[in-house]
Amino acid sequence: MRQTTASTCCYCGVGCGVLIEHDETRIFDVGGDPDHPANFGRLCSKGSTLHLTGDIDARALHPELRLSKQLGRTRTDWNNALEHAAGIFAETIRENGPDSVAFYLSGQLLTEDYYAFNKLARALVGTNNIDSNSRLCMSSAVVGYKRNLGADAPPCSYEDIEQSDCVLIAGSNMAYAHPVLFRRLEEAKARRPEMMVIVIDPRRTDTAELADLHLAIRPGTDVALFHGLLHILLRDDQIDQAFIEAHTQGFDALQALASEYTPAIVAELCGIRVAALQRCARMIGTAPSFLSLWCMGLNQSTSGSAKNSALINLHLATGQIGRAGAGPFSLTGQPNAMGGRETGSLSNLLPGHREAGNPQHRAEVAEYWGVEQLPANAGLSAIELFEAVRNGKIKALWIACTNPAQSLPNQQEVHQALAACPFVVVQEAFFTTETCRYADLLLPAASWGEKEGTVTNSERRISHVRRAIAAPGEARPDWAIACDFAQRLEQRLQPGRPSLFAFNDPEALFEEYKPLTRHRDLDYSGLSYRLLDERGPQQWPFPGHHSTGTIRLYGDGVFPTADGRARFITEAFQAPKEDYDARFPLILNTGRLRDQWHGMSRTGTAARLFGHVEEAVLGLHPDDMRARQLLDGQLVKVGSRRGSLILPVQRDESLQHGHAFLPMHWGDRFLKGLGINILTQASFDPLSKQPELKQAGIQVEPVALPWEFFALVEGQLQHRFEALRPLFEGFEFASFSLAGRDRAALVIRAASGSAPDAEPLMAIDRLLNLADGPVLAYDDTHRSVGKRVRLENGRITALRLAGETAACQWLKGLWLDGEVDPDLRRWLLAPLSTPPHGKRVDNDRTLCNCMNVSQSAICAGIAQGLDLSGLKQELGCGTSCGSCVPEIRRLLAQVTVPVSV
């Protein structure tokens, strides 16, 4: 019997409520929850296709153990798996000390999962070597909030986006990364056209198209820009002197520094016009309310902490904080990165927004947990942690729900570290991630829709995550795995003592954690699962005497610092670690796509989510393409100081001359060569320890790989993927993706300098289901050209082209349409592989993923005279999340309207 369970989305930090339609065994559909205050029923293209992801064939279903690095893993049971892990961890700790082991977690865990791991690492093992992938996205925002305001507490709410008079978006393509919030901003501006929107981004993104002012600054110059804006605000007497005197300290030093950042100097540093800088300052200074939103463009930098603080300085100087429509508002990248920060899941933190380096804080938590003391040694942050793994200091590593073999910078060294580590435990829902290859022990974890707990979104709102279906196979919730392991480790390290981990359900963990927040800035003490179920998601602080959550912070001008005053932070602009030079004349920026998320462990199982962008492509400004005599789709070698990749290139007019862009999602599983992060650098901010993933010097040169390969095959996609991937190691270039709208197929594109031997091709054909059966074949051994097409029930189910691939898009179109072209057999026997004359060869993208509408369908509607409203009515495109609307508008703008004479 079908039923509906209210829960939350598992992607970004917006924290959208979802309604899961299921029968307790299988999830059939998902919709937005109209009662959830984060999204009021809206979902983005990723959230609205959640039910299409999580392919069971990609799931880790049983514990698997490898007894030697030379052997493969074999299936085992939970008891043997955890006993083995507890034995190795205990022996490692006894022989090498507690800091010889480490835990690396994820911003996707639930708050209860985090709490269990933090207690395990600090109270039982005795190490602060526990960090999370939130270090890669949010740690600079943490430092900014703590230094300026006294606590890691975003002061705003989503409703401020709709109420603000001036919204500044810095280093964030909200339209792709936080689409639901961007829709709220779009709608607010449509209702109030006088609202001003400023976008600071080197690229002209879909977000920038909404802007009244787009500042395309030189990458990494944000600190200079913010100081320059303050300089003009001071000059024009547009600061709030009364607020500064009553509620802040340190302004004199900042004022002296800002005096050096004259408009002419800042315009030169940032690569913008003085008039644009002055207009930006005027928009901020004259606005009744000023709100700033930011994400990775500020955070992922060697000066990320300084960027955050310089922006928050503007709010303090203008008194734009603590009231409706105003304040500095960081946008969280992961669904529960906030919950991880709250529970202490960065190496320098402890539960309840405490500091691991603070003796009083350690004593408070130790007393509450009933242990003698907590470790005083500084823990290792993500980059430092994997360096310690590589040099042998960390000998046992536990990784939960994250994929460092794709997401960390400088991937060559990360893979070396994982290969060298004596014992790696990977606790993961998907066995297909790059990191799972290095697991000596693979533990199957429950995933979205299969577990219960809580999450905190960007606006400090806590939601109850409810389980809809049972986890497949033997997969277990993350908290349960951590606690089961901890109890076994206790028996070895502290035999005879009462267990610290006797939790029967996630609610018991929540109730134990809650008192650690009492009288802290994030006070949870008035919350419970029951209250969240009865009253809906709530914002902290929510002390015991409250009846509702706190909409915004610091309205009284009192900050959680020793003297109650906010701090101005005075730091000069420092250039990024890597910039243009003769050897690496381009600057690489990395970012997000509209329909993919992080390393694609989940979104990479849904064919529809590849419809908009099907493979990793390097974007270059048209002038840089011409200078290198490059054509769209041509393969190039992209090199940095750390490694190189081969991938296609295309013109990207959203970029500035000298800049390049790559989506961050592709790892070694989808793109041969260790993925995008083989290029990025591990240099990090000295305070936040967040790496500079957004900027690297690169060189680009054409590469001649004349022998090409293209294949498409339906059925058993994940198993074929895992079997086929190793067979392309001998190719210089190989890219893997999925395709399809109603049906799904694995798509492979590869290239090499010369034709491979016959045997590898035969092995590939067998896995592509092209070795026998109803297969049409043509081979020209002299030219090393071959064609294979499998026809079943009147349609193509598999195909491959070898040697040349000119017909690949035509054949892919036939597969998508489910038709067999009358010219197919004649083409197959022809010596050339180009499509028959007049046949469509374009790559038809899915422009609207929510409603599954192709670009060709939208263009056909435009040709019939439909405007945006008509397209929405006729095709449904743009009526769900709206992420496709900017692109549809661009297509409409390309149509020439006849002029009456």
SULNOR-V223564 format. One record per pair of residues at least 6 apart in sequence whose C-alpha atoms are under 7 Angstrom apart, sorted by the first residue. I is the first residue (numbers start at 1). J is the second residue. D is the distance in whole Angstrom. If there is no record, write none. Layout:
i: <I I>
j: <J J>
d: <D D>
//
This chain:
i: <1 2 2 2 3 3 3 4 4 4 4 5 5 5 5 6 6 6 6 7 7 7 7 7 7 8 8 8 8 8 9 9 9 9 9 10 10 10 11 11 12 12 12 12 13 13 13 13 13 13 13 14 14 14 14 15 15 15 16 16 17 17 17 17 17 18 18 18 18 19 19 19 19 20 20 20 20 21 21 21 21 22 22 24 24 24 25 25 26 27 28 29 30 30 30 31 32 32 32 33 33 34 34 39 42 42 43 43 44 44 44 45 45 45 45 46 48 52 53 53 53 53 54 54 55 57 57 58 58 58 58 59 59 59 60 60 60 60 60 61 61 61 61 61 62 62 62 62 62 62 63 63 63 63 63 63 63 63 64 64 64 64 64 64 64 65 65 65 65 65 65 65 65 66 66 66 66 66 82 83 86 86 86 89 90 90 90 92 93 98 98 98 99 99 100 100 100 100 101 101 101 101 102 102 102 102 102 102 103 103 103 103 103 103 104 104 104 104 104 104 105 105 105 105 105 105 105 106 106 106 106 106 106 107 107 107 107 107 107 107 107 108 108 108 108 109 110 110 110 110 111 111 111 111 111 112 112 112 112 112 113 113 114 114 114 115 116 116 116 117 118 118 120 121 121 121 122 122 122 123 123 126 126 127 128 128 128 128 128 129 129 129 130 130 130 130 131 131 131 131 131 132 132 132 134 135 135 136 136 136 137 137 137 137 138 138 139 139 140 140 140 140 140 140 141 141 141 141 142 143 143 144 144 144 145 145 145 146 147 148 148 148 148 148 149 149 149 149 150 150 150 150 151 154 154 154 155 155 155 155 155 156 156 156 156 156 157 157 157 158 160 160 160 161 161 162 162 162 163 163 164 164 164 164 164 165 165 165 165 165 165 165 166 166 166 166 166 166 166 166 167 167 167 167 167 167 168 168 168 168 168 168 169 169 169 169 169 169 170 170 170 170 170 170 171 171 171 171 171 171 171 172 172 172 172 173 173 174 174 175 175 175 175 176 176 176 177 177 179 180 189 196 197 197 197 198 198 198 198 199 199 199 199 199 200 200 200 200 201 201 201 202 202 202 202 203 203 203 203 204 204 205 206 208 215 217 217 217 218 218 220 220 221 221 222 223 223 223 223 224 224 225 225 226 226 227 227 227 228 228 228 228 228 229 230 230 231 231 231 231 232 233 233 233 238 239 239 240 240 240 243 244 244 247 247 247 247 248 248 248 249 249 249 249 250 250 251 253 254 254 254 263 264 267 267 284 289 289 289 290 290 290 290 291 291 291 291 292 292 292 293 293 293 293 294 294 294 295 295 297 298 298 298 300 300 300 300 300 301 301 301 301 301 301 301 302 302 302 302 302 302 303 304 305 305 306 309 312 313 313 315 315 315 320 320 321 322 322 322 322 323 331 332 335 335 336 336 336 338 338 338 339 339 342 342 342 343 343 343 344 344 344 347 347 347 348 348 348 348 349 349 350 351 352 352 352 354 355 356 357 362 363 366 366 366 381 383 386 386 388 389 389 389 390 390 390 395 395 395 396 396 396 396 397 397 397 398 398 398 399 399 399 400 400 400 401 401 403 403 403 404 405 405 405 405 405 406 406 406 406 406 406 407 407 408 409 409 409 409 409 409 410 410 410 410 410 410 410 411 411 411 412 418 419 423 424 424 424 424 425 425 425 425 426 426 426 426 426 427 427 427 427 428 428 428 429 429 429 429 430 433 434 434 444 444 444 445 445 445 445 446 446 446 446 446 449 449 449 450 450 450 450 450 451 451 451 452 452 452 452 453 453 453 453 454 454 454 454 455 455 455 456 456 460 460 461 461 461 461 462 462 462 463 463 463 464 464 483 486 487 487 503 514 514 515 517 517 517 518 518 521 522 522 523 523 523 523 524 524 524 524 525 525 525 526 526 526 526 526 527 532 538 538 539 539 539 540 540 541 541 542 542 542 558 558 559 559 578 578 578 579 579 580 580 580 583 584 584 584 585 585 585 586 586 586 586 586 586 587 587 587 587 587 587 587 588 588 588 588 588 588 588 589 589 589 589 589 590 590 590 590 590 591 591 591 592 592 593 595 596 596 597 597 598 599 599 599 600 603 607 607 607 607 608 608 608 608 609 610 610 611 611 611 612 612 612 614 615 615 616 616 616 617 617 617 617 617 618 618 618 618 618 618 619 619 619 619 619 619 619 620 620 620 620 620 620 620 621 621 621 621 621 621 621 622 622 622 623 624 624 625 632 632 632 633 633 633 634 634 635 635 635 635 635 635 636 636 636 636 636 636 636 636 637 637 637 637 637 637 637 637 638 638 638 638 638 638 638 639 639 639 639 639 640 640 640 640 642 642 643 643 644 644 645 646 647 664 666 666 667 667 667 668 668 670 670 670 671 671 671 672 672 672 680 680 681 681 681 682 682 683 683 684 684 684 685 704 705 705 705 706 706 707 707 707 707 707 707 707 708 708 708 708 708 708 708 709 709 709 709 709 709 709 709 710 710 710 710 710 710 710 710 711 711 711 711 711 711 712 712 712 712 712 712 712 713 713 713 713 713 713 713 714 714 714 714 714 715 717 717 720 724 724 727 728 731 731 731 732 732 733 733 733 734 734 734 735 735 735 736 736 736 737 737 737 738 738 738 738 739 739 739 740 741 755 765 768 769 770 770 774 774 774 775 775 775 775 776 776 776 777 777 777 778 778 778 778 778 779 779 779 780 784 785 785 785 786 786 786 787 787 787 787 788 788 788 789 789 789 789 790 790 790 790 791 794 795 795 795 796 804 805 806 806 807 807 807 809 809 809 810 810 810 810 814 827 844 844 844 845 845 846 846 846 846 847 847 847 847 848 848 848 848 850 851 851 853 861 862 871 872 872 878 878>
j: <23 21 22 23 21 22 23 19 20 21 22 19 20 21 468 18 19 20 466 17 18 19 464 465 466 15 16 17 18 465 15 16 17 18 47 108 335 448 334 335 178 333 334 335 332 333 334 335 336 457 458 38 178 457 458 38 335 457 38 39 32 33 36 38 39 30 31 32 33 30 31 32 33 27 29 30 31 27 28 29 30 28 468 468 469 470 469 470 469 51 51 51 48 50 51 48 41 42 43 40 41 40 41 180 180 881 180 881 179 180 881 595 849 850 881 595 850 606 602 603 605 606 602 605 605 718 719 430 431 432 718 429 430 431 428 429 430 431 444 444 472 473 474 475 75 443 444 473 474 475 75 76 77 78 81 442 443 444 73 74 75 76 441 442 443 73 74 75 76 81 440 441 442 72 73 74 440 441 485 488 485 488 489 396 489 492 493 100 100 125 126 127 127 129 393 394 395 396 394 395 396 397 129 130 394 396 397 398 129 130 131 397 398 399 130 131 132 398 399 400 131 132 133 399 400 401 402 132 133 134 400 401 402 132 133 134 334 335 336 337 340 334 335 336 337 336 336 453 454 455 339 340 453 454 455 453 479 506 509 510 478 479 340 343 345 343 479 482 483 482 344 345 486 127 128 130 128 374 375 371 374 374 375 375 347 375 377 378 379 347 379 380 345 346 347 379 345 346 347 381 382 345 346 382 337 382 690 300 690 691 296 299 300 333 299 332 688 690 299 304 305 308 688 690 299 305 308 330 152 305 688 305 308 309 151 152 153 152 567 309 566 567 568 569 559 560 566 567 559 560 561 566 560 329 330 459 322 327 329 552 553 327 329 459 552 553 459 551 552 459 324 325 326 185 325 184 185 188 324 325 289 290 291 325 326 195 196 287 288 289 290 325 195 196 197 284 287 289 290 291 196 197 198 290 291 292 197 198 199 291 292 293 198 199 200 292 293 294 199 200 201 293 294 297 200 201 294 295 296 297 298 294 295 296 297 205 207 182 207 182 206 207 883 592 593 594 592 594 883 881 195 212 211 212 213 211 212 213 214 208 211 213 214 215 214 215 216 217 215 216 217 216 217 218 219 216 654 655 656 654 655 654 886 214 272 270 271 272 270 271 575 576 269 270 307 306 307 310 573 266 573 266 270 310 311 258 261 310 258 261 262 263 266 281 258 314 258 259 261 262 281 239 281 285 285 317 318 317 318 319 319 316 317 557 558 565 566 565 566 567 565 566 567 568 567 568 568 570 568 569 570 274 274 273 274 290 320 325 326 320 325 326 327 325 326 327 328 327 328 329 328 329 330 331 329 330 331 330 331 694 304 307 308 690 691 692 693 694 684 685 690 691 692 693 694 576 683 684 685 691 692 685 685 687 688 571 569 328 568 569 321 327 328 326 327 327 552 553 554 555 555 458 458 455 457 455 456 457 456 457 458 455 456 351 352 353 350 351 352 350 351 353 379 380 381 355 356 357 379 355 356 356 516 516 517 520 361 361 362 376 374 373 372 373 374 689 682 414 417 394 395 417 421 416 417 420 421 422 423 421 422 423 424 423 424 425 424 425 426 425 426 427 426 427 428 427 428 433 434 435 435 411 414 415 434 435 434 599 667 668 675 677 599 677 677 677 678 680 681 682 693 642 677 678 679 680 681 682 674 677 678 678 438 438 440 438 439 440 441 439 440 441 442 436 439 441 442 443 442 443 444 445 443 444 445 444 445 446 447 601 601 668 669 474 475 476 475 476 477 478 471 475 476 477 478 467 468 469 467 468 469 470 471 466 467 477 465 466 467 506 464 465 466 506 462 463 464 465 462 463 464 462 463 539 540 537 538 539 540 537 538 539 532 537 538 529 532 501 501 499 501 509 524 525 525 523 524 525 524 525 541 540 541 540 541 542 543 540 541 542 543 542 543 544 542 543 544 545 546 542 538 548 549 549 550 551 549 550 549 550 548 549 550 564 565 565 566 695 696 697 587 697 586 587 697 699 697 698 699 697 698 699 658 659 660 697 698 699 658 659 660 695 696 697 698 659 660 661 695 696 697 698 660 661 662 694 695 661 662 663 664 694 662 663 664 663 664 663 609 603 609 603 665 665 665 666 667 665 609 738 739 740 744 739 740 741 849 849 738 739 739 845 846 845 846 847 737 735 737 647 663 666 647 648 649 650 662 648 649 650 660 661 662 649 650 651 652 660 661 662 650 651 652 655 659 660 661 651 652 653 655 656 657 659 651 652 653 657 657 658 651 649 650 651 648 649 650 648 649 646 647 648 649 702 703 646 647 648 649 700 701 702 703 644 645 646 647 700 701 702 703 644 645 646 698 699 700 701 645 679 698 699 700 679 697 698 699 678 679 678 679 678 679 673 733 733 676 675 676 674 675 676 674 675 735 736 737 734 735 736 733 734 735 693 696 692 693 696 691 692 691 692 690 691 692 691 753 751 752 753 752 753 751 752 753 754 755 803 804 750 751 752 802 803 804 805 749 750 751 801 802 803 804 805 748 749 750 800 801 802 805 808 747 748 749 799 800 801 745 746 747 748 798 799 800 745 746 747 768 797 798 799 744 745 746 797 798 745 745 746 767 764 767 760 734 750 751 752 751 752 750 751 752 749 750 751 748 749 750 747 748 749 746 747 748 744 745 746 747 745 746 747 816 852 784 771 798 798 788 790 790 791 792 788 789 790 791 788 789 790 787 788 789 786 787 788 828 829 785 786 787 786 803 802 803 804 801 802 803 800 801 802 828 799 800 801 796 798 799 800 796 797 798 799 797 820 818 819 820 815 833 833 833 834 833 834 835 841 842 843 835 839 840 841 820 836 854 855 856 854 855 852 853 854 855 853 854 855 884 854 877 878 884 880 876 877 877 871 892 877 878 879 884 885>
d: <5 7 5 4 6 6 6 6 5 5 6 6 5 7 6 6 5 6 7 6 5 6 7 5 5 6 6 4 5 6 6 6 6 6 6 7 6 6 6 5 7 5 4 5 5 5 5 4 7 5 6 7 7 6 6 6 6 5 5 5 6 5 5 7 7 7 6 5 5 6 5 6 5 7 6 5 7 6 6 5 6 5 7 6 4 7 5 6 7 6 6 5 6 7 6 6 4 5 6 6 4 4 4 7 6 6 6 6 6 6 5 6 6 5 6 6 6 6 6 6 5 5 6 6 6 6 7 6 6 6 6 6 4 6 7 5 5 5 5 6 6 5 6 6 7 7 6 6 5 7 6 6 6 6 7 6 5 6 6 5 4 6 6 5 7 5 5 6 6 7 6 5 7 6 4 6 5 6 6 7 6 6 5 7 7 6 7 7 7 6 6 6 5 7 6 4 6 7 5 6 5 6 5 6 7 7 5 6 6 5 7 6 5 6 6 5 5 6 5 6 6 4 6 6 5 6 6 5 5 7 6 6 5 7 6 6 5 7 5 4 6 6 6 5 7 7 6 6 6 6 5 6 7 6 6 6 6 6 6 6 6 4 6 6 6 6 6 6 7 6 7 7 6 6 7 7 6 6 7 7 6 6 5 6 6 7 7 6 4 6 4 5 6 6 5 7 6 4 5 6 6 6 6 7 6 7 6 7 5 6 6 6 6 7 6 7 5 6 5 5 5 7 5 6 6 7 6 7 5 6 6 6 5 5 6 5 7 5 7 6 6 5 6 7 6 7 5 6 6 5 5 7 6 6 7 7 7 7 7 5 5 6 6 6 5 7 5 6 6 7 6 4 7 6 6 7 6 5 7 5 5 6 6 4 6 5 6 6 6 5 6 7 6 5 6 7 6 6 5 6 6 5 6 6 5 6 6 5 6 6 5 6 6 5 6 6 5 6 6 5 6 6 5 7 6 5 6 6 6 4 6 6 5 6 6 6 5 6 6 6 6 5 7 7 6 4 7 7 7 7 6 6 5 5 7 5 6 5 6 6 6 6 5 6 6 5 6 7 6 5 6 4 5 6 6 6 5 5 7 5 7 6 6 6 7 5 6 6 5 6 7 6 7 6 6 7 5 6 5 6 5 6 7 6 6 5 6 7 7 5 6 6 6 5 6 6 5 6 6 7 6 6 6 6 5 5 4 6 5 6 6 7 6 6 7 5 6 5 5 6 6 6 5 6 6 5 6 7 7 7 5 6 6 6 5 6 6 6 5 6 6 5 7 6 4 5 6 6 5 6 7 5 6 7 7 5 6 6 5 7 6 6 7 6 6 5 6 6 7 6 7 6 4 7 7 7 7 5 4 6 5 5 6 7 6 6 6 6 6 7 6 6 7 5 6 4 6 5 5 4 6 6 5 7 6 5 6 6 6 6 7 6 5 6 5 5 6 4 6 4 4 7 5 6 6 6 5 7 6 5 5 5 7 5 5 7 6 6 6 7 6 7 6 5 6 7 7 7 6 6 7 5 6 6 4 6 6 6 6 7 6 5 6 6 5 6 6 5 6 6 5 6 6 5 6 6 5 7 7 5 6 7 6 6 6 5 6 6 5 7 7 7 7 7 7 5 7 5 5 5 7 6 6 5 6 6 6 6 7 6 5 6 6 6 6 7 5 5 7 6 6 5 6 6 6 6 5 6 6 5 6 6 6 5 5 5 5 6 6 7 6 7 6 7 5 7 5 5 6 6 5 5 5 5 7 5 5 6 5 6 5 5 5 7 5 6 5 5 5 7 6 5 7 6 7 6 5 5 6 6 7 4 7 5 6 6 5 4 6 5 5 6 7 5 7 7 6 6 7 7 6 7 6 6 6 5 6 7 6 6 7 6 5 6 5 6 5 6 6 5 6 7 5 5 5 5 4 7 7 7 7 7 5 4 5 7 6 6 6 6 7 5 7 5 6 5 6 7 6 6 7 6 6 6 6 7 5 5 5 7 6 6 5 6 7 6 5 6 6 5 6 6 6 5 6 6 5 6 5 5 6 6 6 5 6 5 5 6 5 5 6 5 7 5 5 5 6 6 5 6 7 6 7 5 5 6 7 6 7 5 5 5 6 7 6 6 7 7 6 6 6 5 5 5 5 6 6 7 7 7 7 6 6 5 5 7 7 6 5 6 7 6 5 6 5 6 5 6 5 6 6 5 5 7 7 5 7 6 5 6 5 6 5 7 5 7 7 7 6 7 7 6 4 6 5 5 6 5 6 7 5 4 6 6 6 6 6 6 7 6 5 4 5 7 6 5 7 6 5 6 6 5 5 6 7 6 5 7 7 7 5 5 7 5 6 5 7 7 6 6 6 7 6 6 6 7 6 5 6 6 4 6 4 5 6 5 7 6 5 6 6 5 6 6 6 6 6 7 5 7 5 6 5 4 6 6 7 6 5 4 7 6 6 5 6 6 6 5 6 6 4 6 6 5 5 6 6 5 6 6 5 6 7 6 6 5 6 5 5 7 6 7 6 5 7 6 4 6 6 6 5 6 5 5 6 5 5 7 6 6 4 7 6 4 6 6 6 7 7 6 7 7 7 7 7 7 6 5 6 5 5 5 7 6 4 7 6 5 6 6 5 7 6 5 7 7 6 5 5 5 6 7 6 7 6 5 7 7 7 6 6 6 7 7 6 4 6 6 5 6 6 5 7 6 5 7 6 6 6 4 6 6 6 5 4 7 6 5 7 6 5 6 7 5 5 7 7 6 4 7 6 6 5 6 6 7 5 5 6 5 7 7 6 5 6 5 5 5 6 6 7 7 6 5 6 7 7 6 6 6 6 7 6 4 6 6 5 5 6 7 6 7 6 6 6 6 6 7 7 7 6 6 6 5>
//
